[in-house]
């Protein structure tokens, strides 16, 4: 990315916000967390800020204060809505912003995942994305009873590289899941539907293809039951903390979220990502990889107010907030300074995790976005109606149309 190119900007929506005590903050709406109206208001606010996309968290087990195991806490938000179904509900209420649900790929059939995201792309007229996520908690496997996954220890979770090595088979499986989805999206050519009532021909059968995928974890015959999505292939996004997930991003994603804690860290991580891309023999001219940094943010116009607000929430929760991502407290101007500095390391954009909702989302859209615009670093209008367009990714060719 060049320093004068507009930044890409997304927000990660999760419950009442990314602070465990966010549901107790002034202005929070804990009684509405499981209503469509609550999420519609948040996404409408993000769209007013002209953001590229929003992501929705999802999981196969209740939230926990620990990454690797459930807990019995009752003073934090527990429970969530299905991310894909939620995004589909919001699709007709929005017009431009991308909708990127998280789905588990360890215990969910690849065929179902592929048609779910394809259907969302049709429902949103080309604004769907996807964040595949492995299930790292052994307790989640018990919901399904078909397999077991490694039980991580407290020591494991302190070392991202160790976690990645222990979970390598799950990441390898995730690579296959993404590849199957991309093939299923291609299994219908763009013009496979004829819909000619006069001749009685609804489809051109020669333009619908079996994918015949055979991998180490499963096989999928295809074709999809859903015609090719409007974007061809909805953008795939991956959160990556270590070398193994960098490999997943390099082999299967359009956007990677990384978690540096300073500019030097961003440069070092992007060097590893670039090495993974080269190892995967990926042609970045044909298939670019957009690189976003995640930041967990508390924003207020008055200096010091955001830090004070976070400290009050820490007190309510009984512990200082910790995160895989850098935690930022400050003014929108301070955050703009940081973002424009970090992007010189090679970042294309940022995914911001609001500490509290709706407060910090509004501070992003009505404080940070105008500040970035004043510096010529963010769009003043949407110039595309698709998520691929926002990300400056071209419509992909259909692999089966080329070989046919």
Number of C-alpha atoms within 10 A of each C-alpha: 15 11 15 11 12 17 25 22 24 22 24 21 24 20 25 25 24 21 28 22 23 28 23 19 20 12 12 17 16 16 9 13 19 14 11 14 12 17 21 18 14 17 27 16 18 22 20 15 23 21 26 27 25 23 24 23 19 21 18 19 18 15 18 16 12 10 13 20 19 16 11 9 11 7 12 17 20 12 14 17 16 16 19 24 14 18 27 21 17 22 25 11 12 16 16 23 29 31 28 28 27 20 25 19 22 22 17 14 13 23 18 12 21 23 20 17 27 31 20 27 27 19 19 26 19 27 30 33 29 28 23 23 20 17 22 22 19 17 18 21 19 13 12 12 9 8 11 13 18 15 15 18 12 12 9 15 15 10 11 15 16 16 20 22 15 17 20 14 14 21 23 16 19 23 21 24 26 23 17 26 24 21 25 30 29 28 26 29 23 19 13 17 17 13 12 10 8 6 8 9 12 12 15 14 12 11 17 24 20 16 19 14 15 12 12 8 12 13 14 19 14 17 19 23 15 17 23 26 25 21 25 23 26 28 22 20 26 23 21 20 19 20 18 23 26 27 24 24 26 27 21 23 25 23 24 24 22 27 22 21 17 12 18 12 14 21 18 12 21 20 14 15 24 15 16 21 21 15 12 15 11 16 11 12 7 10 13 18 24 21 25 27 24 25 27 25 28 30 31 22 15 10 14 13 16 21 17 14 18 23 15 15 23 18 12 16 17 10 11 13 17 11 11 14 18 16 16 20 22 19 23 26 18 16 21 18 13 14 20 18 14 23 22 15 19 18 26 23 25 21 24 24 26 27 31 32 26 21 20 22 28 20 20 26 20 16 20 24 24 19 20 21 14 10 13 14 20 21 20 12 10 15 10 13 16 25 25 24 18 21 22 13 18 13 13 14 13 19 13 17 17 8 6 8
